[in-house]
Structure formats: structure tokens, C-alpha cells
Amino acid sequence: MKHIIRVCTCTGCQANGSLEVFEGLCRAVSGRKKECEGKGIEIEVKETGCTGLSETVPNVLVEPSGILYVNVNEDKAERIVDSVINNYVIDEMLFELDGKKYGKLTDVPFFALQERVLLARCGYTTPLSLSDYIESGGFEGLKAAVSMKQDEIIDILKRAKLRGRGGAGFLTGIKWRFLKNAKGNEKFLICNADEGDPGAFMDRSLLESDPFAVLEGMLIGAYATGATRSFIYIREEYPLAIDKVKTAIDILKENGYLGNNVLEKFSFDIEIRKGAGAFVCGEETALMNSVEGKRGQPRIKPPFPAERGIFGKPTNINNVKTYAFVPLILRNGPEWFLDKGNGKSSGGTLLICLTGKIRLNGVVEVKMGTALRKVIYDIGGGLKSGKRLKGVQTGGPSGGCIPEALIDTEIDYESMQELGSIIGSGGIICIDEDDSIIDLCIFFLDFLEKESCGQCTPCREGIIQMKDLIIKIKERKASEQDIAMLEKLAVYVRDNSLCGLGQTSPNVVLSSLKYFRDEFERRISGKPVFKINEKCTGCHLCFLKCPVKAINGSPKEIHEIIQEKCIGCGICYDVCKFQAIDKE
Amino acid sequence: MEKEGKTVIAGESRVLEMLQEINKNEGYISRERLSSISRELGIPLSLLYGLVTFYNQFNLATSGRYTIEVCEGTACHINKSSEIKRAIKDAAGISVDETSSDGLFTLRDVRCLGACALAPVLRLNKKIYSKMTYEKTKELIFKLKKEAEGEAKLK
């Protein structure tokens, strides 16, 4: 009987020692080769892409039994191999949640409740194995596409309602039609793999785990639009993804899927360009400037890329996930894709990166329209250390904060926008009661201040001023008017910035003011500042009574007020029996 | 640019790749390097300077033997990447963009390494260290310091 032991070797899993596990497993298998031969057992250890359950990596999947082992290290490799040979399950290495153990990967709620189509190969195939790719349906989409007319392909994408998964959410079919109809003897295609949103890493995961799928999507795009050349722009912070894509391109070239006369129908080439660490290059026209060797500053639109894009030539640009969806749609039909949505403006599934204070960090895939609650509690296992969820930050620096009260919202383009946030690239960062919304706003504005390209004044100056105002609020030096000013400024920056990133930069401020306004208002000046003096006996009473846990100290020692947390309510002042608290 | 209808990608449009190559091989981009590229490609020095200061990736000064990049993504921030920096300050005496006096460590901020699920993380000479704490960071730095001291004694 043949068994396969699979280990993910993506960036995240490598960071936790998956390569050592892989080597350990290989050694253990070769050490027991004779025994296996005697028993008629064949064991193969294979590198795979990532299952997405990052919380417990390195994970090991045994097939065909489907058993998942978690938190594996090199020392445990021998035992895993022994369990395969002698046909038993190692109980203490199974995935455990709330006292329940799960043997098979597919039984773990984290996986069972997902709708994995884009991630279907991740964890089950070897990323750079062309035969694995083809056996699992690879190039069926491309083959279906080249038997059709260009317009037919574009129509299928339109009927499937595939909206761009990079952030702006434009309909892919319409974009492709623009390029197809554009005049010019040379057209370009770009894959935007400059996943700069902090908190989103599914593009990296996809490129490392299933690179051929993204490239197949680009090939279909080339055929459907008449593009002959392309760039895939990958951020330099992802060296492993760059390596994998590079090798994948070489393999496709060797096998006739890239270059001249692909499937005897068209010619197409893909070049890699590395980003150089600029968030703004995720904006499509900034990215084009960067590929041209310039500073990554967005261009004024119109002209749109389909008229005058890279090097002045008609260009289409899509995100990694968008391209990866295309072969699936061509293979399974637009109805299949629509069925993965919730009947609104977009079909298909949604890739989400669950991070922050969540118990099970990782990449998950759900149907469009799945409720936030299901993603956070049923799939993600709720919060770590049992703290109360305060809210979620979605869409990276362009998105907003949604409070706990609204987590029954279904995640789709419309409802997220209604709440003042966006799906964006799909990052969901959970924050708990210990996290300050004001600090989170300062964090994002600081990020955006450093990453603003500096070209237009509303974004360049507005972000700095918003940050200064919030710091003023944090330090309790602000007045009511400052909050009003902050709101006005945020709306101004939103309405007047040049590019999408500038226009969405105040989302975090506006959504925080909408849902967490009391946190801002509690800190406006006029409220007294309290300090503990040397009369403190360490009776600990103020510590226990403080509603925001702003007092530090052990019993019988002098306590201290954490001014950043203090809201100036004066309860400590009132309860102190030793006049140990000064009011200024 | 136009040659028989096909865009030739050379010269100016290759400049970022050239700079990336130099930055990778030499660890930084020297003033002399910038001048020679400027002459070679006919790009004004001021424009090149604008490029290398626009992108976070480029270093304009030499770095220590170990470059520690602390991730400043949201998930790392929420999970207290500030503790990593505090440990580095305490153990190596440096803040962001500084190099320690013994020339061993340089500290840099990096915008999200895409290992958010393992937050907070740091990257040291291209290896990612996951779920870092104050103590773990300090240990890591002391270990590297000890190694360097050991090597110095052998010499």
C-alpha cells in the first residue's frame, strides 16, 4: 500500500521549522526502507503548499488516511513514520479544540466549514509539480478557453460576476473587454502580486502553494484579450514566492505553455518584476510606473490602463486571486461560480486571512456572504484567552473597524461598504477589549503617512494632520472642535485625494468615529488628570475599581496610573482612603 | 522605445532591477555606485536619489553583520511587536535605522512580511522568527553576541 506524508514548506511553515520536519521525515522513511519493503508498504514524503491552518504549523498530513498532525517538530518525525508503518494514530499529536480531538483534517471545523475551491490544491499537491497540477484539473480551463472565441470567454466571466479581488472590485469581464477592444499592436497584462496590506498574506500563500493556477489565469487572460506580454509584480518581502513563480514560469516554458505558439493558438510571455517595498505600488498605475523604473506614484485617470497603460500601451491589471479564479470558472462554468456567492454583485468564494487576537490564525476560504460571526467563531475558534471581541479591522489600511455588535453582517462587497469598510484584499484582524481604537488609528495613519507617495496634498498633508489630531486626543489635549475638525478633514481627504489609496486612507478614522466615538469623546480635555503620590499604601482598591484597568501595581506597593489608558473618570480619586491621588 | 512595434525594455526601465541587484550583493548603495549608474544610463543623479529614497528596500549606508527587520504589520502591532523593539534596545542598544557600536546589529522596520498568523515576527538575515517575545528576542541577540565573541577569541 502506498502512503504519502505531506508537509507544507511555505514561508510561514518554514519559519516554524517545517523544512527540518520534512528532512526528519525523509530520514526516518529511508531508515526503515527494508521494513517497509518487507511489509509491502511504500511511503513517500512530499512538500506541499499550505493548508492555511497557520496556528499549529508545522502541520503534517498523512494520506490516504487523511490524518492531520499538528505542532510537529523534527523529533516527532520518527513516530509519524512508525505510525504509518504500524497503522495507528498518535493521539497526542492530533488537532485539539475545546477538549475535543480531531483525527482527520476534513473533520476539523476550521476546514470542514470552509468552501475551498481556490485553496483546493493547497496542502494536497506539490506546488512545482506540473503533473500534480494537471492531475488535479490544471489547464482544463485553458484548454476550454482556447476552444472558444475571445468574446465567449469574456462573457463567461461577466456572467460569473467575477469582481476583482484586489480591493477595488471592478468586474473582470468588463476590464478584459476594454483591453480586447483597445487599439494597438502590442498589449500588456499585469498580475498585481504586491500584496502590501498588512494582515493579508493569501496572495503569498497562493503563489507559493499553487503558482501554476495564477499563471494559467494569466494565460487565459492573454488569449482572451490579445495580450502578448506580461509582468507579474511581486513584493520583494516575499522571496520564496518570487523563487517559486520563477521556477513555475521556467517549467511552463519548457513544456510549451509559455512562449511562442502556446497550444498552437497564441504567443505569450511572463516576466517577473520585484517590488521594492512601497505600499502605494499596489495601486495599479503606481505599479506600472514602478515597472517602468520610476517612482511608484499613481497616474491621473483617465486615460485608463486599457487605453494607455504600461509603456503607453493598452494594459490590463488584475490581482493574484482574480487570475487564479479564471481557470476554475472556465472549467466549471459561470453558474457554478455564481452559486458560491450570495446573489449580490459578485459570485465566487472569498479568501480571508484571519489574524490578530483570534485563536486559529490562518488563511480560510468561504462563500461570499458568509457571516463574520461564522468566520471568527466557528472557523477561527473565537478569541485567544477568552477575552471579549471588540471588533474587527478589515481591508488593511484602506478599510475600517467594525464593532462586535455588527458581526452578524454577511461579508460581501455591498454590506462591507455600507458599514464604512471594505473587503479589500481580505485581511480580517480581530481586536479584543485590551486594544485601543485610538492607538489602532494612530498605527494606521503612521503607516499611511510613511507610505503616502507625496504627490497630492490631501493625502500627503491630510494624513499627517489627522494623525496629529488623534495624538492630541490621545494625550487629552483636544477639544470637541478637534473631533469635528478630524471628521471634516477625513471627509476632505476621502473626497479629494488623487488615487484609490489616498481616498480610502481616512476609512479607519471615519469608521472608528462612527462606531467607537465614545472612546474619542472620553478623552477630550477638561477632564482632570490623576496621579498617585507617595501616600499610597498599596491597598489595591483603585486597581480593582478602575473601569478601564488603567492602574498598575501589586498590593502593598505604590501604584501607578497608566495615563494612556486613563479616561479621567475620577473613580480612583473617589475611592482612595489615603488621599494618595492628586487631581490636576 | 518603439522598435518595430515592440516595446524594448532596457535602460531606464531596468534601473530598479539594477539597484536591487546592487543592494542585494553589496548590502547598500554607495554614492559612487549611484554616480556611475547615473553616467551609464544617462539618468540625473537627483532622479536616482529620488528613486532609492522612495522605496523602503534600499539602504544608503552600510549595515551591521546582522540586519534585524521587525515587522510593523497590523497583526504584529496588535500582538506587541513593540516588545521586540524594546528587547533589541535593551540587548543591543539600538533603535530603528541604527547600527550597534560593535557593528553587529542593524535594526530596521519592515512593512508586513506576510507571516501575520505567526505574529509578532522578526527577520534576521532572511530567516523569519515567529511568535517573538521580549525574552526570546533578548536570548537571540545574546546568542549571536556570544558567537561573535567566540569567533573573535579564536582569531
Interface residues (C-beta under 8 A of the other chain):
Chain A: T11 G12 Q14 A15 N16 S54 E55 V57 N185 E186 E195 G196 D197 P198 G199 A200 F201 R204 R229 E236 E237 Y238 P239 R273 K274 G275 A276 G277 A278 F279 S290 V291 E292 G293 K294 R295 G296 F311 G312 K313 C353 L354 T355 G356 K357 N361 G362 V363 Q393 G396 G427 I429 I431 D435 L440 F443 F444 F447 E451 C453
Chain B: M1 G5 K6 T7 I9 E12 S13 R14 V15 L16 E17 L19 Q20 G50 L51 F54 Y55 N56 Q57 F58 E72 G73 T74 A75 C76 H77 I78 N79 V110 R111 C112 L113 G114 A115 C116 A117 L118 A119 V121 K126 K127 I128 Y129 S130
